[in-house]
C-alpha cells in the first residue's frame, strides 16, 4: 500500500514538472531549477526532489535540460572572446573581470563548444583539494546524474594544469597557507581512487596520494603566500611555457 502511494506521488510530481516545462516551452521563457522549487515549495518539499525529477525527465525523453527551457547559470566567463547569441546579441567576454567555472550545465556546454569549434587546448585550474579535483573530473568525464548527456558536455582532452598537490611541495608553500584534510575529504579521496577513469591515470593517482599522505589541501589563493601576483605573473606563465600539466 505504502509502495503504491510512493509511486503515485512520484508520478504526480513528474506530471506537475511536465506541466511547468510545457508552459515554459509554449511561452518561450526559461526558469531555473530554483525558481521552480520556490514556486512549488509545498508540493516538491526539497530542492533535491526537483533536481532528481528534472534529471529523470531529461533521461526519459533523451532531451538536454536546456531544450526543456530549464536553465542553471552559476558560471562566469571572462577573457579575449566575443560570441553572438541566437537572437543576434553580441557578447564581449573581455568586459568581465572575473571567471568562475562552477560545472553547471551551461558552463560545461560552453567549454565543450569552445573546445569543439575552436579546436583549442583546455586546461583546468582548480583548488588542490577533493572538490577541486571533482570539478575537473566533471568537465573531463561528466557526472553520474547527467551521464546520458556526456557526449555533448564533456571535454575528454582536458589537462590538469594546477593547482597540483605536488606544486605545494615543489614551491614550498608555507604550512600556514594550507588546510588540514577533514574526514569527509579522506572519504571522498578514497572514493575517487576507486573510479575506473582515475585508476587509468597514474599521474592523477600520484597527485591524490600526495594529498592523502600530506594530510593537507590548498586553495589557489594559497599562492599569494609567495607573492600577491604569483599566480598570474609566475605560476601560470611558467606552467604554460614549460608544459607543467598532466
VOKOL-934716 format. One record per atom (N, C-alpha, C, CB): residue in three letters; y, z, x. Coordinates in steps of 0.2 Angstrom, whole numbers, padded with zeros to 4 digits, always signed. Glycine has a CB too. Example, Ala and Ser with C-alpha at 12.3 -4.5 7.8 and 13.67 -1.06 7.14 Angstrom:
Ala-0028+0039+0066
Ala-0022+0039+0062
Ala-0016+0039+0066
Ala-0022+0045+0057
Ser-0011+0035+0064
Ser-0005+0036+0068
Ser+0000+0039+0064
Ser-0003+0029+0070
This chain:
Unk-0006+0000+0004
Unk+0000+0000+0000
Unk+0006+0000+0004
Unk+0000+0006-0005
Unk+0007+0005+0009
Unk+0012+0005+0014
Unk+0013-0001+0018
Unk+0012+0011+0018
Unk+0007-0004+0020
Unk+0007-0010+0024
Unk+0010-0016+0020
Unk+0000-0012+0026
Unk+0009-0016+0013
Unk+0011-0022+0009
Unk+0019-0021+0008
Unk+0008-0022+0002
Unk+0021-0015+0007
Unk+0028-0013+0007
Unk+0032-0015+0013
Unk+0029-0006+0005
Unk+0029-0014+0019
Unk+0032-0016+0025
Unk+0033-0023+0026
Unk+0028-0013+0031
Unk+0028-0027+0024
Unk+0028-0034+0024
Unk+0033-0037+0019
Unk+0021-0037+0023
Unk+0033-0034+0013
Unk+0038-0036+0008
Unk+0045-0035+0011
Unk+0037-0032+0002
Unk+0046-0029+0014
Unk+0053-0028+0017
Unk+0055-0033+0022
Unk+0053-0021+0020
Unk+0051-0034+0027
Unk+0052-0039+0032
Unk+0054-0046+0029
Unk+0046-0040+0037
Unk+0050-0048+0024
Unk+0051-0055+0021
Unk+0058-0055+0017
Unk+0045-0056+0015
Unk+0060-0049+0014
Unk+0066-0049+0011
Unk+0072-0049+0016
Unk+0067-0042+0007
Unk+0071-0046+0022
Unk+0076-0046+0027
Unk+0077-0053+0030
Unk+0074-0041+0033
Unk+0071-0057+0031
Unk+0071-0064+0033
Unk+0075-0068+0028
Unk+0064-0066+0034
Unk+0073-0067+0022
Unk+0076-0071+0016
Unk+0084-0070+0016
Unk+0073-0070+0010
Unk+0086-0064+0017
Unk+0093-0062+0017
Unk+0096-0066+0023
Unk+0094-0055+0018
Unk+0093-0065+0029
Unk+0096-0069+0035
Unk+0096-0076+0034
Unk+0092-0067+0041
Unk+0091-0079+0031
Unk+0091-0086+0030
Unk+0097-0088+0025
Unk+0085-0089+0027
Unk+0099-0084+0020
Unk+0104-0085+0016
Unk+0111-0085+0020
Unk+0104-0080+0010
Unk+0112-0080+0024
Unk+0118-0079+0028
Unk+0118-0086+0033
Unk+0117-0073+0033
Unk+0113-0088+0036
Unk+0113-0094+0040
Unk+0115-0100+0036
Unk+0106-0095+0043
Unk+0112-0101+0030
Unk+0114-0106+0026
Unk+0121-0107+0024
Unk+0110-0106+0019
Unk+0124-0101+0023
Unk+0131-0101+0021
Unk+0135-0103+0027
Unk+0133-0094+0019
Unk+0133-0100+0033
Unk+0137-0102+0039
Unk+0137-0110+0041
Unk+0134-0098+0045
Unk+0131-0112+0040
Unk+0130-0120+0041
Unk+0134-0124+0036
Unk+0122-0122+0041
Unk+0133-0122+0030
Unk+0137-0125+0025
Unk+0145-0125+0026
Unk+0135-0123+0018
Unk+0147-0120+0028
Unk+0154-0119+0029
Unk+0157-0121+0036
Unk+0157-0112+0027
Unk+0152-0123+0040
Unk+0153-0125+0047
Unk+0157-0119+0051
Unk+0157-0131+0047
Unk+0155-0113+0049
Unk+0158-0107+0053
Unk+0152-0104+0057
Unk+0161-0102+0048
Unk+0155-0099+0061
Unk+0150-0096+0066
Unk+0151-0088+0065
Unk+0151-0098+0073
Unk+0145-0085+0066
Unk+0146-0077+0066
Unk+0141-0075+0072
Unk+0143-0074+0059
Unk+0143-0069+0075
Unk+0139-0066+0080
Unk+0134-0061+0076
Unk+0144-0061+0085
Unk+0129-0060+0080
Unk+0124-0055+0078
Unk+0127-0048+0075
Unk+0118-0054+0083
Unk+0132-0046+0079
Unk+0135-0040+0077
Unk+0139-0041+0071
Unk+0140-0038+0083
Unk+0142-0046+0070
Unk+0146-0047+0063
Unk+0141-0047+0057
Unk+0149-0054+0063
Unk+0135-0050+0058
Unk+0130-0050+0053
Unk+0128-0042+0051
Unk+0124-0054+0054
Unk+0127-0039+0057
Unk+0124-0032+0056
Unk+0129-0028+0052
Unk+0123-0029+0063
Unk+0136-0028+0054
Unk+0141-0024+0051
Unk+0142-0026+0044
Unk+0147-0024+0056
Unk+0141-0032+0042
Unk+0142-0034+0036
Unk+0136-0032+0031
Unk+0143-0042+0035
Unk+0131-0031+0034
Unk+0125-0029+0030
Unk+0121-0023+0033
Unk+0120-0035+0030
Unk+0125-0018+0035
Unk+0123-0012+0039
Unk+0118-0008+0035
Unk+0128-0008+0041
Unk+0119-0007+0028
Unk+0115-0004+0024
Unk+0108-0007+0023
Unk+0118-0002+0017
Unk+0108-0013+0023
Unk+0101-0017+0022
Unk+0097-0017+0029
Unk+0103-0024+0020
Unk+0100-0019+0034
Unk+0096-0020+0041
Unk+0095-0014+0044
Unk+0100-0025+0045
Unk+0100-0009+0044
Unk+0099-0002+0047
Unk+0101-0002+0054
Unk+0092-0001+0046
Unk+0098-0006+0058
Unk+0100-0006+0065
Unk+0101-0013+0068
Unk+0094-0003+0069
Unk+0105-0014+0073
Unk+0107-0020+0077
Unk+0100-0023+0079
Unk+0112-0019+0082
Unk+0095-0019+0081
Unk+0089-0021+0084
Unk+0085-0025+0079
Unk+0085-0016+0087
Unk+0086-0023+0073
Unk+0082-0026+0067
Unk+0085-0033+0066
Unk+0083-0022+0061
Unk+0092-0034+0066
Unk+0095-0040+0066
Unk+0093-0045+0071
Unk+0103-0039+0066
Unk+0093-0043+0077
Unk+0091-0047+0083
Unk+0084-0049+0083
Unk+0092-0042+0090
Unk+0079-0045+0081
Unk+0072-0047+0080
Unk+0071-0052+0075
Unk+0068-0041+0079
Unk+0075-0051+0069
Unk+0074-0056+0064
Unk+0077-0063+0066
Unk+0077-0054+0057
Unk+0082-0063+0069
Unk+0085-0069+0071
Unk+0081-0073+0076
Unk+0092-0068+0074
Unk+0078-0069+0081
Unk+0073-0072+0086
Unk+0067-0075+0082
Unk+0071-0067+0091
Unk+0065-0071+0077
Unk+0059-0073+0074
Unk+0060-0080+0070
Unk+0056-0068+0069
Unk+0066-0080+0067
Unk+0068-0086+0063
Unk+0069-0092+0068
Unk+0075-0085+0059
Unk+0072-0091+0073
Unk+0073-0097+0078
Unk+0066-0099+0081
Unk+0077-0094+0084
Unk+0061-0094+0082
Unk+0055-0096+0084
Unk+0051-0100+0079
Unk+0051-0090+0087
Unk+0051-0097+0073
Unk+0048-0100+0067
Unk+0050-0107+0066
Unk+0049-0096+0061
Unk+0057-0109+0066
Unk+0059-0115+0065
Unk+0060-0120+0071
Unk+0066-0114+0062
Unk+0059-0117+0077
Unk+0059-0120+0083
Unk+0066-0123+0084
Unk+0054-0126+0084
Unk+0071-0119+0082
Unk+0078-0121+0082
Unk+0082-0116+0086
Unk+0081-0122+0075
Unk+0086-0119+0091
Unk+0091-0114+0095
Unk+0095-0110+0091
Unk+0095-0118+0100
Unk+0097-0104+0093
Unk+0101-0100+0089
Unk+0108-0103+0087
Unk+0102-0093+0092
Unk+0111-0107+0092
Unk+0117-0110+0091
Unk+0117-0115+0086
Unk+0119-0114+0098
Unk+0112-0118+0084
Unk+0111-0123+0079
Unk+0111-0120+0072
Unk+0105-0127+0080
Unk+0110-0113+0072
Unk+0110-0109+0066
Unk+0117-0106+0065
Unk+0104-0104+0066
Unk+0121-0108+0069
Unk+0128-0105+0069
Unk+0129-0098+0070
Unk+0131-0107+0062
Unk+0124-0095+0074
Unk+0124-0089+0076
Unk+0126-0088+0084
Unk+0117-0085+0075
Unk+0131-0085+0085
Unk+0134-0085+0092
Unk+0134-0078+0095
Unk+0141-0089+0092
Unk+0133-0078+0102
Unk+0135-0072+0105
Unk+0139-0074+0111
Unk+0128-0068+0108
Unk+0144-0070+0113
Unk+0148-0073+0119
Unk+0150-0067+0123
Unk+0154-0076+0116
Unk+0146-0065+0128
Unk+0148-0060+0132
Unk+0150-0062+0140
Unk+0143-0054+0133
Unk+0149-0068+0141
Unk+0150-0071+0147
Unk+0157-0074+0148
Unk+0145-0077+0149
Unk+0160-0074+0154
Unk+0166-0077+0156
Unk+0166-0082+0161
Unk+0172-0071+0157
Unk+0169-0087+0161
Unk+0169-0092+0166
Unk+0175-0093+0170
Unk+0166-0099+0163
Unk+0175-0094+0176
Unk+0182-0095+0180
Unk+0180-0099+0186
Unk+0185-0088+0182
Unk+0185-0103+0188
Unk+0184-0107+0194
Unk+0187-0114+0193
Unk+0176-0108+0195
Unk+0185-0119+0198
Unk+0188-0125+0198
Unk+0184-0130+0194
Unk+0188-0128+0206
Unk+0185-0129+0187
Unk+0181-0133+0182
Unk+0185-0134+0176
Unk+0175-0129+0181
Unk+0185-0140+0173
Unk+0188-0142+0167
Unk+0182-0145+0163
Unk+0194-0147+0168
Unk+0182-0144+0156
Unk+0177-0147+0152
Unk+0181-0148+0145
Unk+0171-0143+0151
Unk+0178-0153+0141
Unk+0181-0154+0134
Unk+0176-0152+0129
Unk+0182-0162+0134
Unk+0178-0148+0124
Unk+0174-0146+0119
Unk+0172-0152+0114
Unk+0177-0140+0115
Unk+0168-0151+0109
Unk+0166-0156+0105
Unk+0172-0158+0100
Unk+0160-0154+0100
Unk+0176-0154+0099
Unk+0182-0155+0095
Unk+0188-0158+0099
Unk+0185-0149+0091
Unk+0187-0160+0105
Unk+0192-0163+0109
Unk+0196-0158+0113
Unk+0196-0167+0105
Unk+0195-0151+0112
Unk+0199-0146+0116
Unk+0197-0146+0123
Unk+0198-0139+0113
Unk+0202-0147+0127
Unk+0201-0147+0135
Unk+0202-0139+0137
Unk+0206-0151+0138
Unk+0197-0137+0141
Unk+0197-0130+0143
Unk+0197-0131+0151
Unk+0190-0127+0141
Unk+0202-0127+0154
Unk+0203-0127+0161
Unk+0201-0120+0163
Unk+0211-0128+0163
Unk+0195-0119+0167
Unk+0192-0113+0169
Unk+0196-0110+0174
Unk+0185-0114+0171
Unk+0201-0114+0178
Unk+0205-0111+0183
Unk+0210-0106+0181
Unk+0208-0117+0187
Unk+0211-0106+0174
Unk+0216-0102+0172
Unk+0214-0095+0171
Unk+0219-0104+0165
Unk+0207-0094+0171
Unk+0204-0087+0171
Unk+0204-0084+0177
Unk+0197-0088+0168
Unk+0205-0078+0178
Unk+0205-0074+0184
Unk+0198-0071+0186
Unk+0210-0069+0184
Unk+0194-0071+0181
Unk+0188-0067+0182
Unk+0182-0070+0178
Unk+0188-0060+0180
Unk+0176-0070+0181
Unk+0170-0072+0178
Unk+0165-0067+0176
Unk+0166-0078+0182
Unk+0161-0067+0172
Unk+0156-0062+0170
Unk+0150-0065+0168
Unk+0159-0057+0165
Unk+0144-0064+0171
Unk+0138-0068+0170
Unk+0133-0064+0166
Unk+0135-0069+0176
Unk+0135-0060+0160
Unk+0130-0057+0156
Unk+0126-0063+0153
Unk+0134-0053+0150
Unk+0119-0062+0153
Unk+0115-0068+0152
Unk+0114-0069+0144
Unk+0108-0067+0155
Unk+0119-0069+0140
Unk+0118-0071+0133
Unk+0117-0078+0133
Unk+0125-0069+0129
Unk+0115-0080+0127
Unk+0113-0087+0125
Unk+0118-0092+0128
Unk+0111-0088+0118
Unk+0124-0092+0126
Unk+0129-0097+0128
Unk+0131-0097+0135
Unk+0136-0095+0124
Unk+0131-0091+0138
Unk+0132-0091+0146
Unk+0126-0095+0149
Unk+0133-0084+0148
Unk+0120-0093+0147
Unk+0114-0096+0150
Unk+0114-0104+0149
Unk+0107-0093+0148
Unk+0116-0106+0143
Unk+0116-0113+0141
Unk+0121-0117+0146
Unk+0118-0114+0134
Unk+0127-0113+0147
Unk+0132-0116+0151
Unk+0130-0117+0158
Unk+0139-0112+0151
Unk+0127-0112+0161
Unk+0124-0113+0168
Unk+0119-0118+0168
Unk+0121-0106+0170
Unk+0115-0119+0163
Unk+0110-0124+0163
Unk+0113-0131+0163
Unk+0105-0123+0157
Unk+0118-0132+0159
Unk+0121-0138+0158
Unk+0125-0140+0165
Unk+0126-0138+0152
Unk+0128-0135+0168
Unk+0132-0137+0174
Unk+0127-0139+0179
Unk+0135-0130+0177
Unk+0121-0136+0180
Unk+0116-0137+0185
Unk+0113-0144+0183
Unk+0110-0132+0185
Unk+0111-0145+0177
Unk+0108-0151+0174
Unk+0112-0158+0175
Unk+0106-0151+0167
Unk+0119-0157+0173
Unk+0123-0163+0173
Unk+0127-0164+0180
Unk+0128-0163+0167
Unk+0128-0159+0183
Unk+0132-0160+0189
Unk+0128-0160+0195
Unk+0137-0154+0190
Unk+0121-0158+0194
Unk+0116-0158+0200
Unk+0119-0154+0206
Unk+0115-0165+0202
Unk+0121-0148+0204
Unk+0124-0143+0209
Unk+0119-0138+0211
Unk+0131-0141+0207
Unk+0119-0135+0217
Unk+0115-0129+0218
Unk+0118-0123+0214
Unk+0115-0127+0225
Unk+0114-0118+0212
Unk+0116-0112+0208
Unk+0114-0106+0212
Unk+0113-0112+0201
Unk+0118-0102+0213
Unk+0117-0096+0217
Unk+0118-0090+0212
Unk+0121-0095+0223
Unk+0114-0084+0213
Unk+0115-0078+0209
Unk+0118-0073+0214
Unk+0109-0076+0206
Unk+0124-0070+0212
Unk+0127-0064+0215
Unk+0126-0058+0210
Unk+0134-0066+0217
Unk+0122-0054+0211
Unk+0121-0048+0207
Unk+0120-0041+0210
Unk+0114-0049+0203
Unk+0121-0036+0207
Unk+0120-0029+0210
Unk+0113-0029+0213
Unk+0121-0024+0205
Unk+0113-0025+0218
Unk+0106-0024+0222
Unk+0103-0018+0218
Unk+0107-0022+0229
Unk+0101-0019+0212
Unk+0098-0014+0208
Unk+0093-0017+0203
Unk+0103-0009+0204
Unk+0089-0013+0199
Unk+0084-0016+0195
Unk+0087-0021+0189
Unk+0080-0011+0192
Unk+0093-0019+0187
Unk+0096-0023+0181
Unk+0099-0029+0184
Unk+0101-0018+0178
Unk+0102-0029+0190
Unk+0105-0035+0193
Unk+0099-0040+0194
Unk+0108-0033+0200
Unk+0094-0038+0197
Unk+0088-0042+0198
Unk+0085-0045+0191
Unk+0082-0039+0201
Unk+0085-0041+0186
Unk+0083-0043+0179
Unk+0087-0048+0177
Unk+0083-0037+0174
Unk+0094-0048+0177
Unk+0099-0053+0175
Unk+0097-0059+0178
Unk+0106-0051+0176
Unk+0096-0059+0185
Unk+0095-0065+0189
Unk+0088-0068+0186
Unk+0094-0064+0196
Unk+0083-0064+0185
Unk+0077-0067+0183
Unk+0077-0070+0176
Unk+0072-0061+0182
Unk+0082-0068+0172
Unk+0083-0071+0165
Unk+0086-0078+0166
Unk+0087-0066+0161
Unk+0090-0079+0170
Unk+0093-0085+0172
Unk+0088-0090+0175
Unk+0099-0085+0176
Unk+0084-0087+0179
Unk+0079-0092+0183
Unk+0073-0093+0179
Unk+0077-0088+0189
Unk+0070-0088+0175
Unk+0064-0088+0172
Unk+0064-0088+0164
Unk+0059-0083+0175
Unk+0070-0085+0162
Unk+0070-0084+0155
Unk+0068-0077+0152
Unk+0066-0089+0151
Unk+0069-0076+0146
Unk+0067-0069+0143
Unk+0062-0070+0138
Unk+0074-0066+0140
Unk+0058-0065+0137
Unk+0052-0065+0133
Unk+0055-0067+0125
Unk+0049-0058+0133
Unk+0060-0064+0123
Unk+0062-0065+0116
Unk+0065-0072+0115
Unk+0068-0060+0115
Unk+0067-0076+0120
Unk+0069-0082+0119
Unk+0064-0087+0123
Unk+0076-0083+0122
Unk+0058-0085+0124
Unk+0053-0089+0128
Unk+0052-0096+0125
Unk+0047-0086+0128
Unk+0053-0097+0119
Unk+0052-0104+0116
Unk+0058-0109+0117
Unk+0051-0103+0108
Unk+0063-0106+0120
Unk+0069-0110+0122
Unk+0070-0110+0129
Unk+0076-0107+0119
Unk+0065-0108+0133
Unk+0066-0108+0140
Unk+0067-0114+0144
Unk+0059-0105+0143
Unk+0064-0120+0141
Unk+0065-0126+0144
Unk+0073-0129+0144
Unk+0061-0131+0141
Unk+0077-0126+0140
Unk+0084-0128+0139
Unk+0089-0123+0141
Unk+0085-0130+0132
Unk+0086-0117+0143
Unk+0091-0111+0145
Unk+0090-0109+0152
Unk+0089-0105+0141
Unk+0084-0111+0156
Unk+0083-0108+0162
Unk+0085-0113+0168
Unk+0076-0107+0163
Unk+0087-0110+0174
Unk+0088-0114+0180
Unk+0083-0112+0185
Unk+0096-0113+0182
Unk+0077-0116+0185
Unk+0072-0114+0190
Unk+0074-0114+0197
Unk+0066-0118+0189
Unk+0079-0117+0199
Unk+0081-0118+0206
Unk+0086-0113+0208
Unk+0083-0125+0208
Unk+0088-0108+0204
Unk+0092-0103+0206
Unk+0090-0099+0212
Unk+0094-0098+0200
Unk+0095-0098+0217
Unk+0094-0095+0223
Unk+0097-0088+0223
Unk+0096-0099+0229
Unk+0094-0083+0226
Unk+0097-0076+0226
Unk+0101-0075+0232
Unk+0091-0071+0226
Unk+0108-0076+0231
Unk+0112-0076+0236
Unk+0114-0068+0239
Unk+0119-0079+0234
Unk+0114-0064+0234
Unk+0116-0057+0235
Unk+0117-0053+0229
Unk+0122-0056+0240
Unk+0118-0047+0229
Unk+0118-0043+0235
Unk+0111-0041+0236
Unk+0123-0036+0234
Unk+0109-0043+0242
Unk+0102-0042+0244
Unk+0101-0035+0246
Unk+0099-0047+0249
Unk+0096-0031+0244
Unk+0094-0025+0247
Unk+0094-0024+0254
Unk+0088-0022+0244
Unk+0091-0030+0258
Unk+0091-0030+0265
Unk+0098-0030+0268
Unk+0087-0036+0267
Unk+0103-0033+0264
Unk+0110-0033+0266
Unk+0113-0026+0267
Unk+0114-0037+0261
Unk+0111-0022+0263
Unk+0113-0015+0264
Unk+0112-0012+0270
Unk+0111-0011+0258
Unk+0106-0013+0273
Unk+0103-0011+0279
Unk+0107-0015+0285
Unk+0096-0011+0280
Unk+0107-0021+0284
Unk+0110-0025+0289
Unk+0117-0024+0290
Unk+0109-0033+0288
Unk+0121-0023+0285
Unk+0128-0022+0285
Unk+0130-0015+0286
Unk+0132-0025+0279
Unk+0125-0010+0286
Unk+0126-0003+0287
Unk+0131-0001+0282
Unk+0128-0002+0294
Unk+0130-0002+0276
Unk+0134+0001+0270
Unk+0134+0008+0270
Unk+0132-0002+0263
Unk+0139+0012+0270
Unk+0140+0019+0270
Unk+0135+0022+0265
Unk+0147+0022+0270
Unk+0132+0027+0266
Unk+0127+0030+0261
Unk+0131+0033+0255
Unk+0124+0036+0264
Unk+0138+0035+0256
Unk+0142+0037+0251
Unk+0143+0031+0245
Unk+0149+0039+0253
Unk+0142+0025+0247
Unk+0144+0019+0243
Unk+0137+0017+0239
Unk+0146+0013+0247
Unk+0132+0021+0241
Unk+0125+0019+0237
Unk+0124+0024+0232
Unk+0119+0019+0243
Unk+0119+0022+0227
Unk+0117+0026+0222
Unk+0110+0028+0222
Unk+0120+0023+0215
Unk+0108+0034+0221
Unk+0101+0036+0221
Unk+0097+0032+0215
Unk+0100+0043+0220
Unk+0091+0030+0216
Unk+0087+0027+0210
Unk+0085+0033+0205
Unk+0081+0024+0213
Unk+0085+0031+0199
Unk+0083+0036+0194
Unk+0075+0034+0192
Unk+0087+0035+0187
Unk+0072+0038+0188
Unk+0065+0037+0186
Unk+0065+0031+0182
Unk+0063+0043+0182
Unk+0070+0029+0178
Unk+0070+0023+0174
Unk+0070+0017+0179
Unk+0076+0023+0170
Unk+0074+0018+0185
Unk+0074+0012+0190
Unk+0067+0011+0193
Unk+0079+0014+0195
Unk+0064+0017+0195
Unk+0057+0016+0198
Unk+0052+0012+0193
Unk+0055+0023+0200
Unk+0052+0014+0187
Unk+0048+0011+0182
Unk+0049+0004+0181
Unk+0048+0015+0175
Unk+0056+0002+0181
Unk+0057-0005+0180
Unk+0055-0009+0186
Unk+0065-0005+0179
Unk+0056-0006+0192
Unk+0054-0010+0198
Unk+0047-0011+0198
Unk+0057-0006+0204
Unk+0043-0006+0196
Unk+0036-0006+0196
Unk+0033-0011+0191
Unk+0033+0001+0195
Unk+0037-0012+0185
Unk+0035-0016+0180
Unk+0037-0024+0183
Unk+0039-0015+0174
Unk+0042-0024+0186
Unk+0044-0031+0189
Unk+0039-0034+0194
Unk+0051-0030+0192
Unk+0037-0029+0198
Unk+0032-0032+0203
Unk+0026-0034+0201
Unk+0031-0026+0208
Unk+0024-0032+0194
Unk+0018-0035+0191
Unk+0019-0041+0188
Unk+0015-0030+0186
Unk+0025-0044+0187
Unk+0026-0050+0184
Unk+0023-0056+0189
Unk+0033-0051+0182
Unk+0020-0061+0186
Unk+0017-0066+0190
Unk+0023-0070+0194
Unk+0014-0071+0185
Unk+0028-0071+0191
Unk+0033-0075+0195
Unk+0036-0071+0200
Unk+0039-0077+0190
Unk+0036-0064+0200
Unk+0039-0060+0206
Unk+0033-0060+0211
Unk+0040-0053+0203
Unk+0027-0060+0209
Unk+0021-0059+0213
Unk+0021-0066+0217
Unk+0015-0058+0210
Unk+0023-0071+0215
Unk+0023-0078+0218
Unk+0029-0079+0223
Unk+0022-0083+0213
Unk+0033-0074+0223
Unk+0039-0074+0228
Unk+0039-0068+0233
Unk+0046-0074+0223
Unk+0036-0069+0238
Unk+0035-0064+0243
Unk+0042-0061+0246
Unk+0031-0066+0249
Unk+0047-0066+0246
Unk+0053-0063+0249
Unk+0057-0059+0244
Unk+0058-0069+0251
Unk+0056-0060+0237
Unk+0059-0056+0232
Unk+0055-0049+0232
Unk+0058-0060+0225
Unk+0048-0050+0233
Unk+0044-0044+0233
Unk+0047-0039+0239
Unk+0037-0046+0234
Unk+0048-0042+0244
Unk+0050-0038+0250
Unk+0057-0035+0249
Unk+0051-0043+0256
Unk+0062-0038+0245
Unk+0068-0035+0244
Unk+0067-0029+0239
Unk+0073-0040+0241
Unk+0063-0030+0234
Unk+0061-0025+0229
Unk+0058-0019+0233
Unk+0057-0027+0223
Unk+0054-0020+0237
Unk+0051-0015+0241
Unk+0056-0011+0245
Unk+0046-0018+0246
Unk+0061-0014+0248
Unk+0066-0011+0251
Unk+0070-0006+0247
Unk+0071-0016+0254
Unk+0072-0008+0241
Unk+0075-0004+0236
Unk+0071+0002+0235
Unk+0076-0007+0229
Unk+0064+0001+0233
Unk+0060+0007+0232
Unk+0059+0012+0238
Unk+0053+0004+0230
Unk+0058+0009+0244
Unk+0057+0013+0249
Unk+0063+0017+0252
Unk+0055+0009+0255
Unk+0069+0014+0251
Unk+0076+0017+0252
Unk+0078+0022+0247
Unk+0081+0012+0253
Unk+0075+0021+0241
Unk+0077+0026+0235
Unk+0084+0025+0234
Unk+0075+0033+0237
Unk+0087+0020+0235
Unk+0094+0019+0234
Unk+0096+0012+0231
Unk+0099+0020+0240
Unk+0101+0011+0227
Unk+0103+0005+0224
Unk+0111+0004+0226
Unk+0101+0004+0217
Unk+0113-0002+0224
Unk+0120-0003+0226
Unk+0123-0008+0221
Unk+0122-0005+0233
Unk+0130-0007+0219
Unk+0133-0012+0216
Unk+0137-0017+0221
Unk+0138-0009+0211
Unk+0139-0023+0218
Unk+0143-0027+0223
Unk+0149-0024+0225
Unk+0144-0034+0219
Unk+0152-0020+0221
Unk+0158-0016+0224
Unk+0157-0012+0230
Unk+0161-0012+0218
Unk+0151-0010+0231
Unk+0149-0006+0237
Unk+0152-0009+0244
Unk+0142-0005+0238
Unk+0153-0016+0244
Unk+0155-0020+0250
Unk+0162-0018+0251
Unk+0155-0027+0249
Unk+0166-0015+0246
Unk+0173-0013+0248
Unk+0173-0007+0252
Unk+0177-0011+0241
Unk+0168-0004+0253
Unk+0167+0002+0258
Unk+0168-0001+0265
Unk+0161+0005+0258
Unk+0167-0008+0266
Unk+0168-0011+0273
Unk+0175-0013+0274
Unk+0163-0016+0274
Unk+0178-0016+0268
Unk+0185-0019+0268
Unk+0186-0021+0261
Unk+0186-0025+0273
Unk+0192-0020+0259
Unk+0194-0021+0252
Unk+0192-0029+0250
Unk+0201-0020+0251
Unk+0193-0033+0254
Unk+0192-0040+0253
Unk+0185-0043+0256
Unk+0198-0045+0255
Unk+0181-0038+0258
Unk+0175-0040+0262
Unk+0171-0046+0258
Unk+0171-0034+0264
Unk+0170-0045+0252
Unk+0166-0049+0248
Unk+0168-0057+0248
Unk+0166-0047+0241
Unk+0175-0058+0247
Unk+0177-0065+0247
Unk+0179-0067+0254
Unk+0183-0065+0243
Unk+0181-0063+0258
Unk+0183-0065+0265
Unk+0178-0066+0270
Unk+0188-0060+0268
Unk+0173-0062+0270
Unk+0167-0062+0275
Unk+0160-0063+0272
Unk+0167-0055+0278
Unk+0158-0059+0267
Unk+0152-0059+0264
Unk+0150-0066+0261
Unk+0151-0054+0259
Unk+0153-0068+0256
Unk+0151-0075+0253
Unk+0152-0081+0257
Unk+0156-0076+0247
Unk+0158-0082+0261
Unk+0158-0087+0266
Unk+0153-0088+0271
Unk+0165-0087+0269
Unk+0151-0082+0274
Unk+0145-0082+0279
Unk+0139-0084+0275
Unk+0145-0075+0282
Unk+0137-0081+0270
Unk+0131-0082+0266
Unk+0130-0089+0265
Unk+0131-0078+0260
Unk+0135-0093+0262
Unk+0135-0100+0260
Unk+0135-0104+0266
Unk+0141-0101+0256
Unk+0138-0102+0272
Unk+0138-0106+0278
Unk+0132-0106+0281
Unk+0144-0104+0282
Unk+0129-0100+0282
Unk+0123-0099+0286
Unk+0117-0099+0282
Unk+0124-0093+0290
Unk+0117-0100+0276
Unk+0111-0101+0271
Unk+0108-0094+0270
Unk+0106-0105+0275
Unk+0112-0089+0269
Unk+0109-0082+0268
Unk+0106-0081+0261
Unk+0114-0077+0270
Unk+0102-0085+0258
Unk+0100-0084+0252
Unk+0092-0084+0252
Unk+0102-0089+0247
Unk+0089-0082+0247
Unk+0081-0083+0246
Unk+0079-0085+0239
Unk+0078-0076+0247
